[in-house]
């Protein structure tokens, strides 16, 4: 089981992850317990990223 996971959010429009919004998406690599708290807290917008989301985001933003 993973101990660290990626969480993501869109800073402009929460819960929307279209390819054209790639520059507005933010990722964090956090411990699983922190990710659980971020997703289930009152802070709007954070959700756990799927396996290939971070790699796809790197390709879309040209950061890789």
Residue, then its C-alpha position, 0 to 999 in steps of 0.5 A: x500500500x502506498x504511504x505517499x500519494x498525489x492530491x490535486x486541485x484546480x485553482x480556478x474552477x474546483x473539481x474540473x481537470x480539462x486539458x486546457x486548464x493544465x496551468x491552473x492545476x496544482x499537485x502535492x505529494x503528501x502522506x496518505x493520512x494528510x491526503x485523507x484530511x485534505x480531501x475530507x476537510x472543509x477546504x474545497x477543491x482537493x481530491x486524490x489523483x489517479x495513477x497517471x494524472x501527474x505524468x499527464x499534467x507534466x506533459x501538458x505543462x511542459x515541465x518534464 
